[in-house]
């Protein structure tokens, strides 16, 4: 059985919009710079997101210069300015993961397209620095 990269608690409402926590759908931790083409849809509508790395917010295009890692147990925080209303929402995330240690073509690493989708009910974000019993951390939080 595979686990979804979007757990039931992945979507949270924040004062500025929403946060979406994405688990890594791969068997090993990966450099943040290996993520490309990140797209998020909320109820079928494309939304612009920033990526929260510790206390910093960066754009998906800035990931190429990141030196940090997406550890297998951590979740990548995607922050958007839209306010999801109450009730269930269709959430979809698409991205490409470049696997630097596997060859996919002559002189090129393996690149894998991922699409993860779930129907989620937003919770309320605990806020920065909150202590919550969980099995994962946000990327860059430690």
N, C-alpha and C positions, 0 to 999 in steps of 0.2 A: 504494500500500500504506500502510495506517495502522499506526502503532506503538501497542502497548498501553500504557495508563497504569500497568500493573503489570508491570514488567520481571521477568525471571527471578530477579534478586537482590533483589526488593522486600521479602521477608519475612526478618526476622532475629530470633534469640532473644537476649534480654538478661537480666541477672540479675533484673530486675523483671517480666519477661513477654516481650513482643515489641515490635518496631518494624516498621511497614509504611510503605514509601516509595512515594508516589503521584506520578506525573508528571502535569502539567497537560494535560488532553485538549482543549486549545483552541489557536487559532492565534496568540494574543498573551498577553503577561504580564497578570495580573489582580490587583486589590487582594485581600488576604486577606479583607476584609470582604464580598466578593462571593460567598463560599461559605456555603451554608445547608443545613440538613437532612442533615448528614453522618451516615451509618450504616455500620457495618462488621459483616460476618458472617464468622465463621471456622468452616468445616465446617457451614454452615447455621445456626449459633447466633449471635444478636446479641451483640456485645461492646462494652463501654464503652471509649472511647479518649480520650486527651488529644492535643492537637496540640503538637508541640515546635517552638517558634519561637526559634531561637538557643539560649540557655540557659534559656528559660522554658517552662513547660508550662501550656497553657490548655485550657479546655473548648471543644468545638465551638460552644457558645452564645456564647462570648466573642469569636468571630471578628468579629462585627458591629462591635466597637469597635477592631479592629486597624487600624493605619495602614500596616503593611508590605505588601510585594508578593510574589506567587507568580510568580517569573520563569519564563519558558517552559523554560529549561534546568534549573531546580531541581526538587527533589522535596519534597513535603509529608510530614513525618514524623508518623505516627499511632502513638501508644504505648499499648499495652494491658497489663493485668496478668495475663492468661491466659498459660500456658506451652504453646505448641504442641508436641506431641510430635514425634518423628522421622517422616520420610516426607512424602508429599505432603498438602497441605491445600487445600481449596476456599476461596478468598478472594474476597469480594465487597465493593465499596465503592459506596455510592450517595450522591449529593449533588446539589444544585441550584447552578448557577453563574449569577449575575446579571451580565449584560453591560451596564455602565452607559452605554456609548456607542452602543448600538443600541436602537431603540424596538421593543417587542414588542406593545404595546397603547397606546391613547391615554393619554398621560401616565404611562406605565410602561415601565421598561426590559425588554429581552428577558431571559427566564429560561429556562435550558436544563437539563433533567434529565439526569444522567449515571449510568449503571450500568457499572462496570468489574469484570470477574471474571477470575480466573486460577487455575490449579492450580499451587501453589508449594511448593517444598521450602525449609524455613527454613535460613538460614545462621547464622553467629555474628556479632553486631554488633561492630564494631571499637572502639566506645567513643568518648566525647566527645573531641574534639581529635585523633583519629587521622588520619594522612595516608594517603589511599587514592587511587590513580590511578583517576580516574573522569571521565565526561563531564558529570557534574552535581554540584551541591552540595545540601545540605539547606537548606530555606527559612530565612532568618535567620542562616545560618552565617557569612556574610561581612559 
